[in-house]
Amino acid sequence: MENFFNSKSLRWPIRAIALTGTVALMGVTMPSCPGQQAMQDQIDAMKASQAEIMKRTQAHETELKQIVDAINQLKTESQGVGASAGQLKAEIDQLKTAVQSIETRLAAAKPAKSTGKYSSKPARRR
């Protein structure tokens, strides 16, 4: 095995691979450009902003769901009010008919006014 690593034909490729690995490792661990830290800060700020937006979106979704539920409840209650109003109208119409019937009977029961000499009113004295 010792001859394998010492052979002149493999020395340069092994050194090239080792050098490439070292440079790649340095590139990962050390910033390679001056603006990398600023870019990373911007990415972190955007992630934080996105998290805040997601929280607000979830809060708005919850609010919207509550509003939709309230609207559906109002629709249900308004249908009940409409039915009650229809019943009240029918009862009012029945009462109007009853009042008109009573007025007709009262009008028929009134005695006619007499205008002649023999009226039921006492005569005026002169």
A tleap script that builds the chain and sets N, CA, C and O, in Angstrom:
source leaprc.protein.ff14SB
mol = sequence {
  NMET GLU ASN PHE PHE ASN SER LYS SER LEU
  ARG TRP PRO ILE ARG ALA ILE ALA LEU THR
  GLY THR VAL ALA LEU MET GLY VAL THR MET
  PRO SER CYS PRO GLY GLN GLN ALA MET GLN
  ASP GLN ILE ASP ALA MET LYS ALA SER GLN
  ALA GLU ILE MET LYS ARG THR GLN ALA HIE
  GLU THR GLU LEU LYS GLN ILE VAL ASP ALA
  ILE ASN GLN LEU LYS THR GLU SER GLN GLY
  VAL GLY ALA SER ALA GLY GLN LEU LYS ALA
  GLU ILE ASP GLN LEU LYS THR ALA VAL GLN
  SER ILE GLU THR ARG LEU ALA ALA ALA LYS
  PRO ALA LYS SER THR GLY LYS TYR SER SER
  LYS PRO ALA ARG ARG CARG
}
set mol.1.N position { 0.810 -1.178 0.000 }
set mol.1.CA position { 0.000 0.000 0.000 }
set mol.1.C position { 0.860 1.251 0.000 }
set mol.1.O position { 0.475 2.287 -0.541 }
set mol.2.N position { 1.981 1.143 0.588 }
set mol.2.CA position { 2.880 2.268 0.672 }
set mol.2.C position { 3.327 2.725 -0.712 }
set mol.2.O position { 3.539 3.917 -0.934 }
set mol.3.N position { 3.465 1.830 -1.597 }
set mol.3.CA position { 3.864 2.172 -2.952 }
set mol.3.C position { 2.731 2.881 -3.703 }
set mol.3.O position { 2.970 3.675 -4.613 }
set mol.4.N position { 1.528 2.584 -3.311 }
set mol.4.CA position { 0.379 3.186 -4.009 }
set mol.4.C position { 0.377 4.700 -3.811 }
set mol.4.O position { 0.196 5.437 -4.780 }
set mol.5.N position { 0.572 5.184 -2.587 }
set mol.5.CA position { 0.556 6.622 -2.316 }
set mol.5.C position { 1.871 7.301 -2.711 }
set mol.5.O position { 1.904 8.517 -2.900 }
set mol.6.N position { 2.906 6.560 -2.833 }
set mol.6.CA position { 4.208 7.123 -3.187 }
set mol.6.C position { 4.461 7.105 -4.693 }
set mol.6.O position { 5.455 7.666 -5.154 }
set mol.7.N position { 3.609 6.492 -5.439 }
set mol.7.CA position { 3.861 6.436 -6.878 }
set mol.7.C position { 3.748 7.825 -7.456 }
set mol.7.O position { 2.864 8.588 -7.065 }
set mol.8.N position { 4.624 8.169 -8.379 }
set mol.8.CA position { 4.678 9.511 -8.957 }
set mol.8.C position { 3.455 9.812 -9.801 }
set mol.8.O position { 3.075 10.975 -9.931 }
set mol.9.N position { 2.841 8.816 -10.369 }
set mol.9.CA position { 1.681 9.055 -11.225 }
set mol.9.C position { 0.430 9.457 -10.421 }
set mol.9.O position { -0.465 10.100 -10.970 }
set mol.10.N position { 0.357 9.098 -9.157 }
set mol.10.CA position { -0.833 9.429 -8.355 }
set mol.10.C position { -0.602 10.599 -7.409 }
set mol.10.O position { -1.565 11.072 -6.805 }
set mol.11.N position { 0.595 11.081 -7.251 }
set mol.11.CA position { 0.876 12.159 -6.314 }
set mol.11.C position { 0.132 13.440 -6.697 }
set mol.11.O position { -0.507 14.059 -5.846 }
set mol.12.N position { 0.205 13.827 -7.921 }
set mol.12.CA position { -0.416 15.085 -8.333 }
set mol.12.C position { -1.940 15.032 -8.267 }
set mol.12.O position { -2.541 15.987 -7.775 }
set mol.13.N position { -2.596 13.976 -8.732 }
set mol.13.CA position { -4.065 13.954 -8.583 }
set mol.13.C position { -4.524 13.959 -7.125 }
set mol.13.O position { -5.530 14.584 -6.792 }
set mol.14.N position { -3.791 13.266 -6.264 }
set mol.14.CA position { -4.172 13.225 -4.842 }
set mol.14.C position { -3.971 14.608 -4.226 }
set mol.14.O position { -4.802 15.070 -3.444 }
set mol.15.N position { -2.867 15.266 -4.578 }
set mol.15.CA position { -2.630 16.612 -4.060 }
set mol.15.C position { -3.689 17.585 -4.590 }
set mol.15.O position { -4.141 18.462 -3.854 }
set mol.16.N position { -4.080 17.438 -5.840 }
set mol.16.CA position { -5.105 18.317 -6.421 }
set mol.16.C position { -6.448 18.116 -5.722 }
set mol.16.O position { -7.160 19.081 -5.442 }
set mol.17.N position { -6.784 16.873 -5.447 }
set mol.17.CA position { -8.049 16.586 -4.742 }
set mol.17.C position { -7.996 17.155 -3.331 }
set mol.17.O position { -8.976 17.734 -2.862 }
set mol.18.N position { -6.865 16.998 -2.649 }
set mol.18.CA position { -6.725 17.521 -1.293 }
set mol.18.C position { -6.806 19.043 -1.288 }
set mol.18.O position { -7.444 19.632 -0.416 }
set mol.19.N position { -6.159 19.677 -2.262 }
set mol.19.CA position { -6.193 21.130 -2.346 }
set mol.19.C position { -7.607 21.631 -2.658 }
set mol.19.O position { -8.060 22.614 -2.071 }
set mol.20.N position { -8.296 20.964 -3.574 }
set mol.20.CA position { -9.674 21.347 -3.914 }
set mol.20.C position { -10.588 21.189 -2.698 }
set mol.20.O position { -11.425 22.053 -2.437 }
set mol.21.N position { -10.436 20.107 -1.964 }
set mol.21.CA position { -11.238 19.889 -0.754 }
set mol.21.C position { -10.981 20.948 0.288 }
set mol.21.O position { -11.909 21.409 0.953 }
set mol.22.N position { -9.715 21.344 0.440 }
set mol.22.CA position { -9.364 22.365 1.421 }
set mol.22.C position { -9.971 23.712 1.032 }
set mol.22.O position { -10.512 24.423 1.879 }
set mol.23.N position { -9.878 24.055 -0.247 }
set mol.23.CA position { -10.450 25.330 -0.707 }
set mol.23.C position { -11.968 25.319 -0.564 }
set mol.23.O position { -12.557 26.318 -0.151 }
set mol.24.N position { -12.609 24.197 -0.900 }
set mol.24.CA position { -14.069 24.094 -0.767 }
set mol.24.C position { -14.484 24.219 0.692 }
set mol.24.O position { -15.475 24.880 1.003 }
set mol.25.N position { -13.727 23.583 1.593 }
set mol.25.CA position { -14.052 23.663 3.013 }
set mol.25.C position { -13.888 25.086 3.519 }
set mol.25.O position { -14.687 25.541 4.337 }
set mol.26.N position { -12.882 25.791 3.058 }
set mol.26.CA position { -12.685 27.176 3.464 }
set mol.26.C position { -13.813 28.065 2.926 }
set mol.26.O position { -14.249 29.001 3.595 }
set mol.27.N position { -14.272 27.763 1.723 }
set mol.27.CA position { -15.363 28.548 1.150 }
set mol.27.C position { -16.650 28.392 1.930 }
set mol.27.O position { -17.428 29.340 2.032 }
set mol.28.N position { -16.884 27.234 2.473 }
set mol.28.CA position { -18.097 26.990 3.256 }
set mol.28.C position { -17.989 27.638 4.626 }
set mol.28.O position { -18.958 28.216 5.119 }
set mol.29.N position { -16.823 27.546 5.240 }
set mol.29.CA position { -16.686 28.047 6.606 }
set mol.29.C position { -16.379 29.531 6.675 }
set mol.29.O position { -16.691 30.170 7.680 }
set mol.30.N position { -15.785 30.095 5.649 }
set mol.30.CA position { -15.417 31.508 5.665 }
set mol.30.C position { -16.176 32.247 4.567 }
set mol.30.O position { -16.396 31.701 3.486 }
set mol.31.N position { -16.567 33.465 4.838 }
set mol.31.CA position { -17.248 34.208 3.787 }
set mol.31.C position { -16.304 34.447 2.612 }
set mol.31.O position { -15.146 34.826 2.788 }
set mol.32.N position { -16.823 34.218 1.425 }
set mol.32.CA position { -15.971 34.338 0.257 }
set mol.32.C position { -16.058 35.718 -0.374 }
set mol.32.O position { -15.172 36.104 -1.137 }
set mol.33.N position { -17.104 36.460 -0.072 }
set mol.33.CA position { -17.213 37.797 -0.632 }
set mol.33.C position { -17.546 38.777 0.488 }
set mol.33.O position { -18.129 38.388 1.500 }
set mol.34.N position { -17.175 40.056 0.312 }
set mol.34.CA position { -17.392 41.023 1.388 }
set mol.34.C position { -18.879 41.249 1.714 }
set mol.34.O position { -19.198 41.545 2.865 }
set mol.35.N position { -19.775 41.123 0.765 }
set mol.35.CA position { -21.195 41.389 1.004 }
set mol.35.C position { -21.979 40.182 1.476 }
set mol.35.O position { -23.201 40.261 1.597 }
set mol.36.N position { -21.316 39.064 1.746 }
set mol.36.CA position { -22.032 37.847 2.124 }
set mol.36.C position { -22.741 38.017 3.459 }
set mol.36.O position { -23.874 37.560 3.610 }
set mol.37.N position { -22.108 38.657 4.422 }
set mol.37.CA position { -22.731 38.843 5.734 }
set mol.37.C position { -23.950 39.767 5.616 }
set mol.37.O position { -24.979 39.522 6.245 }
set mol.38.N position { -23.831 40.823 4.813 }
set mol.38.CA position { -24.966 41.731 4.616 }
set mol.38.C position { -26.115 40.991 3.941 }
set mol.38.O position { -27.281 41.189 4.283 }
set mol.39.N position { -25.774 40.137 2.979 }
set mol.39.CA position { -26.812 39.368 2.293 }
set mol.39.C position { -27.476 38.401 3.262 }
set mol.39.O position { -28.695 38.230 3.235 }
set mol.40.N position { -26.680 37.770 4.114 }
set mol.40.CA position { -27.232 36.844 5.103 }
set mol.40.C position { -28.135 37.594 6.078 }
set mol.40.O position { -29.178 37.075 6.476 }
set mol.41.N position { -27.748 38.805 6.466 }
set mol.41.CA position { -28.584 39.630 7.349 }
set mol.41.C position { -29.910 39.961 6.677 }
set mol.41.O position { -30.963 39.926 7.313 }
set mol.42.N position { -29.853 40.285 5.381 }
set mol.42.CA position { -31.094 40.571 4.654 }
set mol.42.C position { -31.983 39.344 4.577 }
set mol.42.O position { -33.199 39.443 4.736 }
set mol.43.N position { -31.380 38.186 4.332 }
set mol.43.CA position { -32.158 36.937 4.280 }
set mol.43.C position { -32.802 36.673 5.626 }
set mol.43.O position { -33.972 36.293 5.685 }
set mol.44.N position { -32.059 36.869 6.718 }
set mol.44.CA position { -32.619 36.658 8.058 }
set mol.44.C position { -33.758 37.636 8.341 }
set mol.44.O position { -34.777 37.263 8.923 }
set mol.45.N position { -33.577 38.890 7.923 }
set mol.45.CA position { -34.628 39.896 8.121 }
set mol.45.C position { -35.873 39.528 7.317 }
set mol.45.O position { -36.998 39.689 7.791 }
set mol.46.N position { -35.663 39.036 6.106 }
set mol.46.CA position { -36.818 38.641 5.279 }
set mol.46.C position { -37.543 37.444 5.878 }
set mol.46.O position { -38.771 37.375 5.837 }
set mol.47.N position { -36.788 36.503 6.434 }
set mol.47.CA position { -37.411 35.344 7.083 }
set mol.47.C position { -38.233 35.789 8.293 }
set mol.47.O position { -39.342 35.302 8.515 }
set mol.48.N position { -37.682 36.714 9.069 }
set mol.48.CA position { -38.414 37.225 10.234 }
set mol.48.C position { -39.668 37.970 9.786 }
set mol.48.O position { -40.730 37.833 10.392 }
set mol.49.N position { -39.538 38.757 8.722 }
set mol.49.CA position { -40.678 39.496 8.193 }
set mol.49.C position { -41.746 38.535 7.679 }
set mol.49.O position { -42.941 38.745 7.889 }
set mol.50.N position { -41.299 37.484 7.007 }
set mol.50.CA position { -42.241 36.500 6.492 }
set mol.50.C position { -42.975 35.802 7.639 }
set mol.50.O position { -44.177 35.549 7.547 }
set mol.51.N position { -42.262 35.495 8.704 }
set mol.51.CA position { -42.902 34.862 9.865 }
set mol.51.C position { -43.949 35.792 10.471 }
set mol.51.O position { -45.029 35.342 10.856 }
set mol.52.N position { -43.637 37.091 10.558 }
set mol.52.CA position { -44.592 38.065 11.095 }
set mol.52.C position { -45.816 38.180 10.191 }
set mol.52.O position { -46.948 38.257 10.669 }
set mol.53.N position { -45.579 38.189 8.894 }
set mol.53.CA position { -46.699 38.265 7.941 }
set mol.53.C position { -47.584 37.033 8.060 }
set mol.53.O position { -48.808 37.143 7.989 }
set mol.54.N position { -46.984 35.870 8.240 }
set mol.54.CA position { -47.763 34.640 8.397 }
set mol.54.C position { -48.617 34.691 9.664 }
set mol.54.O position { -49.763 34.242 9.660 }
set mol.55.N position { -48.056 35.241 10.756 }
set mol.55.CA position { -48.832 35.368 11.994 }
set mol.55.C position { -50.027 36.285 11.783 }
set mol.55.O position { -51.145 35.980 12.197 }
set mol.56.N position { -49.766 37.438 11.118 }
set mol.56.CA position { -50.863 38.378 10.876 }
set mol.56.C position { -51.910 37.778 9.945 }
set mol.56.O position { -53.109 37.985 10.135 }
set mol.57.N position { -51.456 37.036 8.939 }
set mol.57.CA position { -52.389 36.399 8.011 }
set mol.57.C position { -53.273 35.404 8.748 }
set mol.57.O position { -54.479 35.352 8.506 }
set mol.58.N position { -52.695 34.624 9.634 }
set mol.58.CA position { -53.484 33.672 10.412 }
set mol.58.C position { -54.477 34.393 11.310 }
set mol.58.O position { -55.611 33.940 11.471 }
set mol.59.N position { -54.061 35.509 11.897 }
set mol.59.CA position { -54.981 36.285 12.735 }
set mol.59.C position { -56.125 36.832 11.902 }
set mol.59.O position { -57.277 36.813 12.337 }
set mol.60.N position { -55.813 37.328 10.693 }
set mol.60.CA position { -56.868 37.845 9.810 }
set mol.60.C position { -57.802 36.726 9.366 }
set mol.60.O position { -59.010 36.936 9.253 }
set mol.61.N position { -57.259 35.547 9.115 }
set mol.61.CA position { -58.103 34.414 8.734 }
set mol.61.C position { -59.063 34.058 9.857 }
set mol.61.O position { -60.234 33.766 9.613 }
set mol.62.N position { -58.566 34.082 11.083 }
set mol.62.CA position { -59.427 33.790 12.234 }
set mol.62.C position { -60.526 34.843 12.356 }
set mol.62.O position { -61.690 34.514 12.588 }
set mol.63.N position { -60.143 36.118 12.197 }
set mol.63.CA position { -61.121 37.209 12.259 }
set mol.63.C position { -62.173 37.065 11.165 }
set mol.63.O position { -63.370 37.224 11.408 }
set mol.64.N position { -61.709 36.765 9.963 }
set mol.64.CA position { -62.612 36.621 8.827 }
set mol.64.C position { -63.587 35.473 9.047 }
set mol.64.O position { -64.765 35.583 8.707 }
set mol.65.N position { -63.105 34.381 9.612 }
set mol.65.CA position { -63.980 33.238 9.893 }
set mol.65.C position { -65.054 33.631 10.905 }
set mol.65.O position { -66.213 33.238 10.769 }
set mol.66.N position { -64.666 34.409 11.925 }
set mol.66.CA position { -65.645 34.857 12.916 }
set mol.66.C position { -66.687 35.763 12.271 }
set mol.66.O position { -67.869 35.675 12.603 }
set mol.67.N position { -66.270 36.622 11.366 }
set mol.67.CA position { -67.209 37.524 10.683 }
set mol.67.C position { -68.168 36.726 9.819 }
set mol.67.O position { -69.368 36.999 9.810 }
set mol.68.N position { -67.650 35.743 9.092 }
set mol.68.CA position { -68.510 34.910 8.241 }
set mol.68.C position { -69.515 34.147 9.096 }
set mol.68.O position { -70.683 34.030 8.723 }
set mol.69.N position { -69.073 33.629 10.235 }
set mol.69.CA position { -69.991 32.924 11.139 }
set mol.69.C position { -71.084 33.868 11.643 }
set mol.69.O position { -72.251 33.484 11.722 }
set mol.70.N position { -70.704 35.109 11.985 }
set mol.70.CA position { -71.688 36.084 12.455 }
set mol.70.C position { -72.692 36.428 11.352 }
set mol.70.O position { -73.884 36.571 11.622 }
set mol.71.N position { -72.222 36.558 10.129 }
set mol.71.CA position { -73.120 36.854 9.005 }
set mol.71.C position { -74.090 35.700 8.787 }
set mol.71.O position { -75.279 35.921 8.559 }
set mol.72.N position { -73.590 34.479 8.854 }
set mol.72.CA position { -74.477 33.321 8.687 }
set mol.72.C position { -75.520 33.263 9.795 }
set mol.72.O position { -76.673 32.911 9.545 }
set mol.73.N position { -75.123 33.605 11.013 }
set mol.73.CA position { -76.076 33.629 12.127 }
set mol.73.C position { -77.137 34.709 11.885 }
set mol.73.O position { -78.321 34.477 12.127 }
set mol.74.N position { -76.718 35.880 11.413 }
set mol.74.CA position { -77.676 36.950 11.115 }
set mol.74.C position { -78.646 36.538 10.017 }
set mol.74.O position { -79.829 36.871 10.080 }
set mol.75.N position { -78.161 35.820 9.017 }
set mol.75.CA position { -79.045 35.338 7.953 }
set mol.75.C position { -80.112 34.413 8.530 }
set mol.75.O position { -81.292 34.524 8.196 }
set mol.76.N position { -79.685 33.508 9.392 }
set mol.76.CA position { -80.619 32.568 10.000 }
set mol.76.C position { -81.663 33.307 10.837 }
set mol.76.O position { -82.854 33.007 10.758 }
set mol.77.N position { -81.209 34.270 11.636 }
set mol.77.CA position { -82.128 35.022 12.484 }
set mol.77.C position { -83.066 35.899 11.647 }
set mol.77.O position { -84.235 36.061 11.998 }
set mol.78.N position { -82.570 36.457 10.559 }
set mol.78.CA position { -83.429 37.312 9.738 }
set mol.78.C position { -84.510 36.500 9.049 }
set mol.78.O position { -85.611 37.002 8.822 }
set mol.79.N position { -84.211 35.242 8.711 }
set mol.79.CA position { -85.246 34.390 8.138 }
set mol.79.C position { -86.353 34.144 9.155 }
set mol.79.O position { -87.530 34.112 8.793 }
set mol.80.N position { -85.991 33.969 10.423 }
set mol.80.CA position { -86.984 33.792 11.481 }
set mol.80.C position { -87.809 35.054 11.672 }
set mol.80.O position { -89.017 34.978 11.898 }
set mol.81.N position { -87.159 36.231 11.583 }
set mol.81.CA position { -87.868 37.500 11.723 }
set mol.81.C position { -88.846 37.680 10.567 }
set mol.81.O position { -89.956 38.176 10.759 }
set mol.82.N position { -88.435 37.278 9.368 }
set mol.82.CA position { -89.318 37.376 8.202 }
set mol.82.C position { -90.561 36.519 8.371 }
set mol.82.O position { -91.664 36.944 8.029 }
set mol.83.N position { -90.387 35.321 8.893 }
set mol.83.CA position { -91.534 34.445 9.130 }
set mol.83.C position { -92.451 35.049 10.190 }
set mol.83.O position { -93.672 35.010 10.044 }
set mol.84.N position { -91.877 35.607 11.253 }
set mol.84.CA position { -92.679 36.237 12.307 }
set mol.84.C position { -93.437 37.441 11.753 }
set mol.84.O position { -94.601 37.654 12.093 }
set mol.85.N position { -92.786 38.222 10.908 }
set mol.85.CA position { -93.453 39.382 10.323 }
set mol.85.C position { -94.619 38.945 9.446 }
set mol.85.O position { -95.658 39.605 9.435 }
set mol.86.N position { -94.469 37.855 8.719 }
set mol.86.CA position { -95.563 37.332 7.902 }
set mol.86.C position { -96.751 36.911 8.757 }
set mol.86.O position { -97.902 37.159 8.396 }
set mol.87.N position { -96.469 36.277 9.884 }
set mol.87.CA position { -97.537 35.867 10.797 }
set mol.87.C position { -98.237 37.086 11.391 }
set mol.87.O position { -99.464 37.114 11.493 }
set mol.88.N position { -97.453 38.095 11.782 }
set mol.88.CA position { -98.039 39.318 12.342 }
set mol.88.C position { -98.920 40.022 11.313 }
set mol.88.O position { -99.980 40.538 11.667 }
set mol.89.N position { -98.508 40.053 10.063 }
set mol.89.CA position { -99.307 40.683 9.019 }
set mol.89.C position { -100.640 39.965 8.856 }
set mol.89.O position { -101.682 40.604 8.710 }
set mol.90.N position { -100.605 38.636 8.881 }
set mol.90.CA position { -101.846 37.865 8.764 }
set mol.90.C position { -102.778 38.175 9.943 }
set mol.90.O position { -103.985 38.331 9.755 }
set mol.91.N position { -102.223 38.264 11.148 }
set mol.91.CA position { -103.047 38.576 12.322 }
set mol.91.C position { -103.617 39.995 12.231 }
set mol.91.O position { -104.768 40.224 12.604 }
set mol.92.N position { -102.819 40.947 11.739 }
set mol.92.CA position { -103.311 42.332 11.573 }
set mol.92.C position { -104.435 42.369 10.553 }
set mol.92.O position { -105.425 43.073 10.751 }
set mol.93.N position { -104.298 41.625 9.470 }
set mol.93.CA position { -105.367 41.575 8.461 }
set mol.93.C position { -106.649 40.995 9.051 }
set mol.93.O position { -107.741 41.467 8.732 }
set mol.94.N position { -106.533 39.975 9.909 }
set mol.94.CA position { -107.711 39.394 10.563 }
set mol.94.C position { -108.366 40.425 11.484 }
set mol.94.O position { -109.592 40.532 11.533 }
set mol.95.N position { -107.541 41.184 12.213 }
set mol.95.CA position { -108.092 42.208 13.103 }
set mol.95.C position { -108.801 43.307 12.310 }
set mol.95.O position { -109.857 43.783 12.727 }
set mol.96.N position { -108.236 43.714 11.176 }
set mol.96.CA position { -108.890 44.722 10.335 }
set mol.96.C position { -110.242 44.232 9.853 }
set mol.96.O position { -111.223 44.975 9.858 }
set mol.97.N position { -110.284 42.990 9.440 }
set mol.97.CA position { -111.549 42.412 8.971 }
set mol.97.C position { -112.570 42.377 10.104 }
set mol.97.O position { -113.744 42.680 9.891 }
set mol.98.N position { -112.132 42.010 11.301 }
set mol.98.CA position { -113.046 41.956 12.448 }
set mol.98.C position { -113.558 43.352 12.787 }
set mol.98.O position { -114.744 43.512 13.075 }
set mol.99.N position { -112.681 44.378 12.759 }
set mol.99.CA position { -113.092 45.751 13.062 }
set mol.99.C position { -114.089 46.240 12.015 }
set mol.99.O position { -115.077 46.885 12.365 }
set mol.100.N position { -113.851 45.948 10.756 }
set mol.100.CA position { -114.779 46.358 9.700 }
set mol.100.C position { -116.137 45.675 9.868 }
set mol.100.O position { -117.177 46.288 9.624 }
set mol.101.N position { -116.127 44.413 10.283 }
set mol.101.CA position { -117.382 43.688 10.514 }
set mol.101.C position { -118.163 44.326 11.662 }
set mol.101.O position { -119.381 44.485 11.587 }
set mol.102.N position { -117.445 44.687 12.719 }
set mol.102.CA position { -118.099 45.324 13.871 }
set mol.102.C position { -118.657 46.684 13.469 }
set mol.102.O position { -119.774 47.028 13.858 }
set mol.103.N position { -117.909 47.456 12.706 }
set mol.103.CA position { -118.391 48.765 12.258 }
set mol.103.C position { -119.625 48.627 11.374 }
set mol.103.O position { -120.539 49.447 11.460 }
set mol.104.N position { -119.663 47.619 10.542 }
set mol.104.CA position { -120.836 47.392 9.674 }
set mol.104.C position { -122.056 47.051 10.516 }
set mol.104.O position { -123.146 47.557 10.251 }
set mol.105.N position { -121.893 46.211 11.517 }
set mol.105.CA position { -123.022 45.846 12.382 }
set mol.105.C position { -123.515 47.042 13.189 }
set mol.105.O position { -124.720 47.214 13.373 }
set mol.106.N position { -122.584 47.872 13.674 }
set mol.106.CA position { -122.981 49.052 14.437 }
set mol.106.C position { -123.735 50.044 13.557 }
set mol.106.O position { -124.702 50.666 13.995 }
set mol.107.N position { -123.288 50.184 12.326 }
set mol.107.CA position { -123.966 51.113 11.415 }
set mol.107.C position { -125.378 50.637 11.111 }
set mol.107.O position { -126.286 51.457 10.968 }
set mol.108.N position { -125.578 49.343 11.012 }
set mol.108.CA position { -126.904 48.809 10.722 }
set mol.108.C position { -127.816 48.897 11.942 }
set mol.108.O position { -129.035 48.971 11.780 }
set mol.109.N position { -127.284 48.893 13.122 }
set mol.109.CA position { -128.093 48.908 14.339 }
set mol.109.C position { -128.516 50.311 14.746 }
set mol.109.O position { -129.416 50.432 15.577 }
set mol.110.N position { -127.936 51.363 14.224 }
set mol.110.CA position { -128.299 52.729 14.593 }
set mol.110.C position { -129.684 53.041 14.032 }
set mol.110.O position { -129.985 52.706 12.886 }
set mol.111.N position { -130.527 53.684 14.842 }
set mol.111.CA position { -131.846 54.059 14.324 }
set mol.111.C position { -131.713 55.246 13.372 }
set mol.111.O position { -130.812 56.075 13.504 }
set mol.112.N position { -132.611 55.300 12.436 }
set mol.112.CA position { -132.606 56.395 11.461 }
set mol.112.C position { -133.100 57.664 12.134 }
set mol.112.O position { -133.942 57.606 13.030 }
set mol.113.N position { -132.591 58.790 11.716 }
set mol.113.CA position { -133.008 60.072 12.289 }
set mol.113.C position { -134.375 60.425 11.728 }
set mol.113.O position { -134.645 60.305 10.533 }
set mol.114.N position { -135.216 60.865 12.643 }
set mol.114.CA position { -136.530 61.314 12.156 }
set mol.114.C position { -136.498 62.821 12.031 }
set mol.114.O position { -135.913 63.517 12.860 }
set mol.115.N position { -137.119 63.304 11.007 }
set mol.115.CA position { -137.097 64.739 10.748 }
set mol.115.C position { -138.506 65.333 10.731 }
set mol.115.O position { -138.699 66.516 10.451 }
set mol.116.N position { -139.423 64.532 11.021 }
set mol.116.CA position { -140.816 65.018 10.906 }
set mol.116.C position { -141.365 65.571 12.197 }
set mol.116.O position { -140.634 65.839 13.151 }
set mol.117.N position { -142.670 65.735 12.202 }
set mol.117.CA position { -143.419 66.304 13.292 }
set mol.117.C position { -143.423 65.382 14.501 }
set mol.117.O position { -143.517 65.836 15.642 }
set mol.118.N position { -143.324 64.129 14.249 }
set mol.118.CA position { -143.412 63.182 15.345 }
set mol.118.C position { -142.038 62.619 15.718 }
set mol.118.O position { -141.902 61.419 15.955 }
set mol.119.N position { -141.088 63.429 15.767 }
set mol.119.CA position { -139.746 62.949 16.096 }
set mol.119.C position { -139.666 62.680 17.583 }
set mol.119.O position { -140.502 63.137 18.363 }
set mol.120.N position { -138.665 61.947 17.953 }
set mol.120.CA position { -138.532 61.571 19.360 }
set mol.120.C position { -137.920 62.680 20.179 }
set mol.120.O position { -137.839 62.578 21.403 }
set mol.121.N position { -137.496 63.719 19.533 }
set mol.121.CA position { -136.914 64.843 20.275 }
set mol.121.C position { -138.014 65.736 20.771 }
set mol.121.O position { -139.040 65.911 20.114 }
set mol.122.N position { -137.797 66.294 21.921 }
set mol.122.CA position { -138.818 67.235 22.401 }
set mol.122.C position { -138.850 68.486 21.538 }
set mol.122.O position { -137.828 68.911 21.001 }
set mol.123.N position { -139.991 69.048 21.417 }
set mol.123.CA position { -140.178 70.229 20.582 }
set mol.123.C position { -139.590 71.448 21.276 }
set mol.123.O position { -139.585 71.551 22.503 }
set mol.124.N position { -139.111 72.338 20.480 }
set mol.124.CA position { -138.550 73.554 21.042 }
set mol.124.C position { -139.661 74.540 21.339 }
set mol.124.O position { -140.638 74.640 20.597 }
set mol.125.N position { -139.516 75.200 22.335 }
set mol.125.CA position { -140.526 76.184 22.657 }
set mol.125.C position { -140.128 77.519 22.085 }
set mol.125.O position { -138.957 77.894 22.025 }
set mol.126.N position { -141.153 78.209 21.673 }
set mol.126.CA position { -140.908 79.488 21.061 }
set mol.126.C position { -141.084 80.602 21.995 }
set mol.126.O position { -140.908 81.759 21.616 }
savepdb mol mol.pdb
quit
